[in-house]
Amino acid sequence: MRRTLIVLLLFMATYIHAGEIVVQKDGSLHQALRQAREWRRTQDPRCQGGITIRLEAGRYYMNEPLFLRPEDSGTAESPLIIRGDQHAIICGDVPQQHTQLWPKEGMLRLIDFNVEQRTITIPTPPEDVLNMKNLEMVVHQRWAIAILRVKEFMKSNDGVVVTFQEPESRLEFEHPWPQPIIGGERGNSSFLLRTTEQRDGIEQLVIIDGANHVSFEGITFENTCWNRPLHKGHVTLQGGFPLLDAYKLAVPGLPWDNDLENQAWVERPVSAVTIRNVQHVNFDHCQFQHLAATALDYVDNISDCNITCCNFEHIGGTPLMAGSFAESPMEVHRPYTHFSERCQRLLIQGNTIRNATTEDWGAVAISLGYVRDCIITDNLIDGVNYSGICIGWGWTPFDTGMRNNLIYNNNVRNYARQLYDAGGIYTLSNQPGSVIRDNVISQPYPAPYATNTRGFCIYLDARTDGYTIENNKTYSMDSFITNGGLPANMRLIRRDEIGDNHPGPNIIFKQ
């Protein structure tokens, strides 16, 4: 009797019109997807013209991700559309919370960073802080942060010597780049101590693997956690990519780079919505908010997908990521030639990104790795702690297949809020036929700790080549702040406001 009642309640919460499956509040999105899959499998006439799963207003808690597989694929003539009424929310757990203990605000300078002993010396915190458990140290490291779980405090004549848990202790002190420099660039060796809620929570809401011709429309994705720092700390190479292993070559130089000494293997950050092995998977007018790590990630084997008119706000990591970054098992500093064809023809248009990278300051707003034939246009980025739009990977002048990437008519402001070696628009490696045009990019934010000058409106980092740069404009971030958020005194970006780091010979600057 009880089982019959449960089945009846599920049926009442999910009902069917021709070609449409309606999920009511407290209904099962998993069950609705299974129903659509069975229509496909049995060639039900209701598939003609497409299947729509419509979520009525309400919160749909995902204690496991919604998993779309090849059998859930639509076709060009009969797509699968998952559409939300206003206030239809797919959600997980509220992100973990942190309490900054010392200093109460801002950051302080490290006294010593000892690679051999794997310790950091800091000024002496208050006694109540020294006696607390489950502490993290967040360390400012130029274009990245490290999150290190404290193992032990030991008082010394110079202050307090801190040791850390594994594996982050090994990764922090063996990896040469970036690390804090004591007495060097002011601000790149600052720290804070904080506590964190020691709990795991839901990290992923949706996984799409092999399901083609799928669209999400008007859905809100809300509340996910980021569990990795609770168990492994967080030491990154760049862009929020956690290190799995890293070290410095005893003798610098490899066949493709005579000066290379840095070896690193990374993994991909977890994402609330994860997509791979698909064509024509689109997001339109969706909301991504209060997500602790990456929000939306097109991982690998992707083509012809659109992300349009979506809003990303309060994102702990990178709001929008796509393409390979040579994550494990491959070492990242090699000129790979097979990745860019595995992520092509993405359209990222008309999206708004505000208040991103709140957990990992070293993440970015829009992050594309090995990609080609991608368009990033008409997006607003407002509030990010490192770079705004980043495209390219590999640190190489060789032809890797990256090409024909267009970045135009975007508005990027409030970037480099905490870190530096950053750009409003940031590029890496050789990308023939690519264009940066008609963008409005503020000057870098006056960050409180990153006080050197390595922040640029456009940053052509290591071996960037193949770009035409024209008709981009900038304005003072100070005038933006004092003007109530309105750009003032816009002018064309000068050549000396474009940072370059060993650029290739085929950069065309027309301004």
N, C-alpha and C positions, 0 to 999 in steps of 0.2 A: 504493500500500500504506500509506504514512504517513498519507494523508488518511483512509483507511478506519479505521485504528487510532484516529485522533483522534475520528471520529464515534462509534465504538464506546465509547470512554472517556466521552464526553459522555452517551451513552445509559445507561451504567452508573451515572453520577453523578446522573441524573435519571430516576426511574421513576414509573409511573402506576398508581394504583388508580382505581376508578370515582369520578369527581368530585374526585379528589385527585391532585396532582402532588407528589411527594416529591423534594426537592433534598438530595442527600448532601453531606457535606463536600467542598470543592473542586469542587462542581458549579456550573452556570451558572444564576443567578437570572434573567438575561436570557432564556435559552433556555426556562425554565419559564414565564415570562410570555408568551413568544411562543406556546407550546403552548396556554395558556389562551385566548389571543386567537383562535387558529385554531378552537378548539372553539366559541367565540361566533360567529365568522364563518360557520361551516358548520352552525350549529344542532345541534351534536353532542348526543345525549341525555345525555351526562355533565354538561351544564350544569344539568340539572334539580336544583333545591334548592341550587345554588351550587357554586362551584369553590373549593377550598382548595389553596393552594400552601404546603406545609409544609417548613420549613427544619430539617434535622437540626442537632444541635449542631456548631458550627464557626464559623470566621471567613470571611466572604464579602467579599473585597476588591473595591471598586468603582473601577476605573480610569476609568469613566465612569458618570454617574448612571443608575440604573434609571428609565426614563421610561414612565409610565403615561399613555395618551392616550385619547381618546373610545372607540376600539375596544376598550379594556380594561374598559369599564364593565360592572358587574353590574346587577342590578335588585333591587327590594325582595324579590322571591321567589327570586332567584338571585344573591346577592352574590358578589363576589370577596373571599376572605379570604386574607391572607398571614400565616401563623402560624409562630411559632418554637418549637422545642423549647427546653428550658433551655440557655442558653449559645449560642444562635444569634445571631451578631453580624454586622451589616452595617457595614463599616468602610472608612475611607479611610486617609489618612496621619496620622501623629502630628503634633499642632500644632507650629508653630515655637516655639523656645525663646528666652528672653531672659536675659541676664546683666546685672544692675544693677551698673554700674561706679562711679558716684559720685553722691551719697553711697552708701556700701556698704549702708546701710539707711535707710529713711524718705525724706524730701524736704528740700530747702533752699529758701530764699526767693530769688526773682528780685531783682536790683538795679534793672533798668530794662526797660520794655516800650515800644519806640519804634515807633509806628504809621507815622510818616513814612518812617523809614529801614528799616523792616521788620526790626528786629533785637531781640534779647533780650540783656541783659547779666546775667551770673551771676558769682558768686565764682570765683576761678581754680581749676580742677580740677588734679589731679596731672599731671605732664608725660606720663606714659604714656597717660593718658586723652586728652589733647590730640592725641597722635600716632596714635590709633586711627582706623580707617576704619569705615564703615557703622554710625554711631551714630544713635540716636534720642533726642530730648528729649521726655519726657512732662510736660505742663504741666497743673497743677490749675487749673480755671476754674469754680469754684462748682458748677454742676450738670452739668458736662461735663469731659472731658479733651481735650487736643490731643496727637496724636502727630506730631512734626515731624522729618523727616529732616535731620540736620545737614549743611550745605554747607561751612561754614568757621568756624574759631575765629580771632579776632583779639584779641591781648592789648592792654589799655588800662590807664590809670592806675586805673580803677575796678574792674577785674576782666577778664573775657573777654567780648567781643562776639560773638554767635553769629548767623550767617545760615543760611537754610534753603532746601531744594529747593522747586521748583514741582511741583504747583499749591498745596501746602499753605501756602507763604509768603503768596501772594496772599490765600487764604481766611482765614488766621489774622489778618492785619492789616487787611483791608478790612471784615471782618464785625464789627459793633459789639457783638455780644451772644450769648454771654458772652465777655468777655476778662478777663485778669488786671487787677487794680487794685493798683498799687504803693502801699503805705502805707495801703491801705484795710482791708477786712475781712481780718484775719489768717488766712492759710492758703489764700486763693484764688489766690495767685500763687506757689505752690511748684512745684518741678520735680525731676526726676531724669534722669540720663543712663544709657542702657543700650545694649547691643549686641543684635543679633538674627541668627538664622540667615537668610542671604540665599538663600532657596529658595522656590519655589512648590510647593504641594502640592494634594491633592484637597480641594475646598471643599464639593462637593455629593454627597450619596449617593442621594437619591430626588427626582424631580420628578413631580408629579401634575398634569396639565393637561387638564381635561375628562373625567376618568374618574370616574363616579359609582358609589355603592354599593360602596365599597372599605373594607375594615377591615384594620388591622395589629394583631396580637395577640401579645404576649410577645416582641417583637423588641427587641434591643439595637442602637442606632445609636451608633457610637463612632469617634472620631478623624477630625477634619477640620481643615483649615488656614484661615487668614484671610490672603489674599494682598494685599489692597488697601494696607495700610500700607507694604508693601515697595516699592510703585511710586508711590503718591500721597500718602503720609502719611494722616492721619485728623483732620479738623477737622469738628466736628458742630454742628448746631443745638440738638438736645435728644434724649434718648432713644436715642442711638447712631446717628442718621441723618446720614450724611456730607453735607456741603455740596458742591454742584456749582458754585454761584455765589451770591454774597451781597454786599450793600452797604447803605449807609444813604442814605435819601432826602435830597436837599439841602433840600427843603421838606417837613416832616412832614405827614401827613394824606392819606387816601384816602376815597372816598365811604362805605365801610362802617366806617371807623375814623378819627376825626379826629386821633388822636394817633399813628397808625402811622408809623414811620420805618424799620422793619427789613424788608428784602426778602431772601428766601432761597428757593433751589431745592435740593431734597435728592434723594438716591437711597436705595433700600432696601438695608439691609445684606444680605449674602449669607447663605443659610441652608442647613443640612445637609439638611433636608427641606422642600421648597417645594411649595405647593399653591395652585392657582387654578382658577377656572371649574368648580366641583364642587358637588355635593350629596351628603350622607351619606358623607363620608369620615372615618373614625373611627380613633382610636388608643386601645388599651386595654391596660393592664399592660405598657407598653413602657418601655424604659430609654434615656435620652439622656445620654451622658457623654463627657467629654474632646472637646468640640466648640468650636472656637476663635471662632466668631461666633454668629449666631442658630442655635438648635437646630431649632425647628419653626415654620413660618410659613405661615399661611393668608392669602394675599396679597390676592386680589380675586375678586369674583363667587362668594361662598361662602354656603351656607345649610345648616342642619340637620346640623351636624357635632358630634361628641362627642370630647373628649379626657379620658379617665377613668383614674384610678389609675395614672398614669405617673410615673416618677421622672426628674428632671433633676438632674444633678450635674456639677460642674466644667465649667461652660459659660462661654465667654469673653465672649459678648454676652448677648442676651435669650433666655431659654429658650423662651418661648412668645409669639408675636406673631400678630396678626390684624387685618384691616381696612385700609383705605386711610389713609395719612398724607399724601395729596396730594403724593406723590413726583413727581419730574420727569415731564412737562415743565411742571407747574403750580407757581405760586408758592404757598407754604404758608399765608400769612396771610389767605386769603380765605374767606368763609362759603360753602363749597361745599354744595350741597343734593342732589347725586346719588350721593354715595358710601355713605351709611349703608345704603341699601337693597341695596347690593352685598355686605354682610357682616352676616348676621342669623341669629339662633337658633343660636348656639354654646353648647354646654354644656362648661364647664371644671370638672371635679369630681374631688375626691379625689386630686389630684396632689401630689407632694412636690418642692420646689425647694430645693436646698442648694448653697452655694458657687457663685453665679452672678456674671456681669459681671466675671470675673477679668482679661480683656483690656481691654475698654472699660468703665471704671468708670461711664460715663454711661448705659449700657444699664439695663434694668429687668428684674424677674422675669417679670411677665405684662403685656404691652403690647397694648392694643386701641385702635385709632384711631377712625375713623368707623364705628360699629357700632350696632346696635339689637337689642332683644329677646335679649340675651345674658345668660347666668347663669354667675357665678363663685362656686363654693361648695365648702366642705370641703377647701380646699387649705392646705398648710403651706409657708410661705416662710421660710427660715432661712439668711441670709447673702447679702446683696446690697449693692453699694456705693452705689447711688442709691435709687430708690423701689421699693416692692414691687409692688402692683397698680395699674396706670395705665390709665385708660379715658377716651377723648375726645381730640379734636384741634381745632384751628381758632382757639382764643383768641377766640371770638365769642359774643355773647348771642343771635344770630339762630337761627331754627329751621333746622337742617340735616338734620333727619330722625333724629338720634340720639335714642333714647328707650327707656324700659322696660328699662334695664340693671340687673340685680340682683347685688349683691355681698354675700354673707352667709355667716356661719359659717366664715370663714377665720381662720387663725392666721399672723400676720406678725410676724417678729422679726428682729433682727440686720440691719436695713436702715439706709441712710445711713451705711455703714461708712467711706466716704472722702469723699463729696460731700454737699452740702446743698441748700437750696431743694427739699427732698424730702418725701415722705410715705409712711407705711406703705400707705395707700390714697390715690391721687392722681387728681384729676379735672380735666378741662378742658371748658369751654363748656356750652351749654344741652342738657340731656338729660331732658326731661319724663318723669315717671312712674318715675324711677329710684330705687333704694333701696340704702343702705349699712346693714346691720343684723346684729347678733349676731356681730360679728367681735371677735377678741382681737388687739390690736396693741400690741406693746411700745413703750416710749418710744424715740426715735431712739438709735442706737448712739453712744457717746461718741467720735466720729471724731477722729483725731489732728490733722487740719489744718483741717477745716471747723468753725471755732470760733465762728461766729455762731449765732443762735438760729432760723434758718430751716429747721427740721426739725420735722415735725408727725406725730402719729398719723394724722390725716386731713387732707389738704391740698386745699382747694377752690381750685384755681388759676384763672387768668384766666377770668372771666365764667362760672364754674360756676353752673348753675341747674337746678331741677327735681328735686333730690334730697331724699328723706326720710332722715334720719340718726337711728337709734335703737338703744339697747341695745348699744352697742359698749363694750368694756372694754380697759383698759390696765394695765400694771405697769411697774415700774422695770427698765430694762435692767441696771443695776448689781446688783439683787437676783437677776435671772436668771443673771448671770455667777457671782455668789458662791454661788448656791443649787444649783450643779451642773446648770444647764439646766432647772430647774423654775420656772414662773411663780409669783411670790409676791405677796401683797397686791394682788390684782386689784381694780379698782374701775371704775365707769363713767367714760367719757371726758368731761371737762368741756368746755364750749363754748370756753373759752380755750385748749384743746389742739387745736382744729381751726383750722388756718391758713386764711385766706381772702384772696383777691386780687380785689377788685371783683366779689364774687358778685352773682348776680341776686336778684330779690325773692321767688323761689318756693322758697327753701331752707327745709325744715321740720326743726327740731331738737327731738327728743322726749325726750332724756335728762335 
